[in-house]
Amino acid sequence: MLYHNSGKNSQCYKGVDTAAYNASKSAVLQLARSLAAEWGNDGVHPPIRVNTLSPGYIMTEATRPTLTENPALEELWKDGNMLGRLSEASEHRAAVLFLIGDGSSFVTGMDLKADGGHTAW
């Protein structure tokens, strides 16, 4: 099982008020760890791996209008990661394929950050 947990999870978004949204993201991380523990080896069913993918800011059709209206917000978000840009959705395909494929057969309860170095600051 893979949950794509868009955006940051254990940090706040800069420039917007999203307390409930941020709290829900952190809750998903704990849910994934708990499900990984419960479903990994219950002795009855085949093991199920549970992981999350946490990308940084992504330029999408949903974010584009907001960032067009507020270029300062886009610059704030770009400056918040080590690569100095927003990602495109297509850049996250390899991470998803890794997490659902055989290459991650011993990976569970993990959050893979693909955030341009945002959380590494």
C-alpha positions as CSV (number, residue, x, y, z in Angstrom):
1,M,0.0,0.0,0.0
2,L,1.3,3.4,-0.9
3,Y,-0.1,6.7,0.1
4,H,1.0,9.8,-1.8
5,N,1.0,12.4,0.9
6,S,1.2,15.5,-1.2
7,G,3.3,18.3,0.3
8,K,5.2,18.5,3.5
9,N,4.2,16.5,6.4
10,S,6.0,17.4,9.6
11,Q,6.4,21.1,8.7
12,C,4.1,24.0,8.0
13,Y,3.5,25.6,4.7
14,K,4.9,29.1,4.4
15,G,2.6,31.9,3.3
16,V,-0.7,30.2,3.7
17,D,-2.9,29.3,6.7
18,T,-3.4,25.6,6.6
19,A,-3.3,24.3,10.2
20,A,-5.9,21.5,9.8
21,Y,-4.4,20.5,6.4
22,N,-0.9,20.2,8.0
23,A,-2.2,18.3,10.9
24,S,-3.9,15.7,8.6
25,K,-0.6,15.2,6.7
26,S,1.2,14.4,9.9
27,A,-1.6,12.0,10.9
28,V,-1.2,10.1,7.7
29,L,2.5,9.5,8.5
30,Q,1.6,7.9,11.8
31,L,-1.3,5.9,10.2
32,A,1.1,4.5,7.7
33,R,3.6,3.4,10.4
34,S,0.8,1.9,12.4
35,L,-0.6,0.0,9.5
36,A,2.9,-1.2,8.5
37,A,3.2,-2.7,12.0
38,E,-0.3,-4.2,12.0
39,W,-0.2,-5.6,8.5
40,G,3.4,-6.5,8.1
41,N,3.3,-9.9,9.7
42,D,0.1,-10.7,11.5
43,G,0.7,-14.4,11.1
44,V,-2.6,-14.9,9.2
45,H,-2.4,-12.9,6.0
46,P,0.4,-12.3,3.5
47,P,2.5,-9.3,4.6
48,I,1.4,-6.0,3.3
49,R,3.9,-3.2,3.0
50,V,2.7,0.4,3.8
51,N,4.7,3.4,2.9
52,T,4.2,7.1,2.1
53,L,5.6,9.4,-0.5
54,S,6.0,13.1,0.5
55,P,6.8,15.3,-2.4
56,G,7.6,19.0,-2.0
57,Y,5.6,21.7,-3.7
58,I,4.4,20.6,-7.1
59,M,3.3,22.8,-10.0
60,T,-0.1,21.5,-11.0
61,E,-3.2,22.8,-12.6
62,A,-4.5,23.3,-9.1
63,T,-1.6,25.3,-7.8
64,R,-0.9,27.3,-11.0
65,P,-3.7,29.8,-10.6
66,T,-2.8,30.6,-7.0
67,L,0.8,31.1,-7.8
68,T,0.0,33.2,-10.9
69,E,-2.1,35.5,-8.7
70,N,0.6,35.5,-6.0
71,P,4.1,35.4,-7.5
72,A,5.7,36.2,-4.2
73,L,4.3,32.9,-2.8
74,E,5.8,31.0,-5.7
75,E,9.2,32.5,-5.0
76,L,8.8,31.8,-1.3
77,W,8.1,28.1,-2.0
78,K,11.0,27.9,-4.5
79,D,13.4,29.5,-2.1
80,G,12.3,26.9,0.5
81,N,14.2,24.0,-1.1
82,M,17.7,23.3,-2.2
83,L,16.9,23.0,-5.9
84,G,15.2,26.4,-6.0
85,R,12.2,25.3,-8.0
86,L,8.8,23.5,-7.9
87,S,8.6,20.0,-9.1
88,E,6.4,18.6,-11.8
89,A,4.1,15.6,-11.1
90,S,6.0,13.5,-13.6
91,E,9.1,13.8,-11.5
92,H,7.6,11.5,-8.9
93,R,6.9,8.5,-11.0
94,A,10.2,6.7,-10.3
95,A,9.7,7.1,-6.5
96,V,6.2,5.6,-6.8
97,L,7.5,2.7,-9.0
98,F,10.2,2.1,-6.4
99,L,7.8,1.9,-3.5
100,I,5.3,-0.4,-5.2
101,G,7.9,-2.6,-6.9
102,D,10.1,-5.5,-6.0
103,G,13.0,-3.2,-5.4
104,S,11.4,-2.1,-2.1
105,S,10.3,-5.6,-0.9
106,F,12.0,-5.0,2.5
107,V,10.7,-1.4,2.9
108,T,7.7,-0.7,5.1
109,G,6.7,2.0,7.5
110,M,8.8,4.5,5.6
111,D,8.2,8.0,4.3
112,L,10.1,8.8,1.1
113,K,10.7,12.5,0.8
114,A,11.0,13.8,-2.8
115,D,11.0,17.5,-1.8
116,G,14.0,19.0,-3.5
117,G,15.9,19.1,-0.2
118,H,13.2,21.1,1.5
119,T,13.2,19.1,4.7
120,A,17.0,18.7,4.7
121,W,17.6,22.4,5.6
